[in-house]
Amino acid sequence: MKKNEIPHDPGALSKITKEVCYAVDDSGKYTTELSEGWEVKATALDVAWNDVEDRIATAKQKVLNNEASPLLFFMELKLMDIPIVAAYTGFWKWQVKRHMKPSVFKKMSDKKLQKYAEIFEMSVDDIKNMKHT
Amino acid sequence: MKLDFQHIQAAHCENGVTTSLLRHNGIDKITEPLAFGIGSGLFYIYIPFMKINNGPAIAFRTQPGLIFKRTCKSLGITIIRKKFSSKEEAQKVLEDCLRAGQPVGCQVGVYYLTYFPKEYRFHFNAHNIIVFGKEDDNYLISDPVMEETTSLSSYELERVRFAKGAFAPKGQLYYPKGNVTVTDEQLKKAIRTGIKRNIRDMLYIPGNIAGIRGIKYTARKIRKWRDKLGTQKAGSYLAQLVRMQEEIGTGGGGFRFIYGAFLQQAYAYHPIDALPEISKKFTQAGDLWRTAAVQAAGIYKGRLGSQEDFNTMSDYLLEIAELEKQAFTDLSKLKWHS
């Protein structure tokens, strides 16, 4: 990449910082230059976020259809997966999977729900009622 | 308490932390490309059967932590590295270091990293920052990918140091021990070792998922993605490839440009005429990775989508594999004078 080819397309990161790029100058020598971003990678990030939105919407529908507990929805909302939820709550993975079943969820104690509430940064009531901002 | 510490902005976090800490401890000649090259940072791997954020697990650089480790080891520097089970202990050791005048590298997760824009906050636990002081309840932070220094409250720092999931940092902190001097002879030797190790990693790792063979493996996979996954999911997979290649820290072109810069800087220590020539090949490889990214973007934006378009993408990767194979073969044939 030549220095004058470094893209300057503002993206999410350019709100807080420009990033260092390596490129060659006219004499062929490597130098660094600050870039505001590149449209190609900004769209790649958009794709990732669209996928996240899709997963959240699917999870929400599953909860409404009573196929999954609200914990699935909040897990997706917080970009987590079962191993991450298990690691943060201290539950085993198989327990987390069980808690995602509506029938099991209904009988869960507030004490257990509190652990989920902490990592999802919600109150227990909000989780039960699927309330979120 | 604020240590006399110079913040350096780098393309990549681990390069940046390595460079800043080594400079702080007395090695003025270290630069980001030198740290990257001595640490044999250039790599490629496609790990099958593993998913990151529901997409393919691809990396353009070596495993987290290795650049710092290898660079220090090659230069004969002792590393102090500690993990903690107790949060209190983790904070105490950090503050002891600061009181002793030692800035400290910390591995952190970015999901709860408050100063990052929301769009970048995925559950990724191998980010590296330096803590260089504390004012009231705020720790002073040098994040190498940022232009300016920043800060985190003690709660915020604790939360990112104890992020959970893959590569959980477990409060990990690290720094080079003591003030050190490194001679030009040592640097020369370290550069040579770094290049040789990188040749091994790119050309000779058994199996077909790592190094040059890993790039070819990915090329073959991409050809099948459209039929196997459908255009939309295949697009998401390509977007993930591009993010790994161009996201914060690669310096562009999946670290290939940084490696080109490294070979130019290596020439100052090893005046072998072939070095700047081989550097050009890495520049070409980086450029071609970027051309491939533009093609991928055509697909994930929905402008392209035929099997022919996926084949073109796949062919770019095969071309890159050949180019990088040639470049590393040239490196392996270098006649070292010392």
Interface residues (C-beta under 8 A of the other chain):
Chain A: M1 I6 A12 L13 K15 I16 T17 K18 E19 V20 C21 Y22 A23 V24 G28 K29 Y30 T32 L34 S35 W38 E39 V40 K41 T43 A44 L45 V47 A48 W49 D51 R55 L79 M80 D81 P83 I84 A87 Y88
Chain B: Q9 A10 A11 P33 N53 N54 G55 Y111 Y115 F116 P117 K118 E119 Y120 R121 F122 H123 V145 M146 E147 E148 K164 G165 A166 A168 G235 S236 A239 Q240 V242 R243 E246 E247 I248 G249 G251 G252 G253 F257 I258 G260 A261 Q264 Q265 P276 S279 K280 T283 G286 D287 R290 A293 V294 A296 A297 Y300 K301
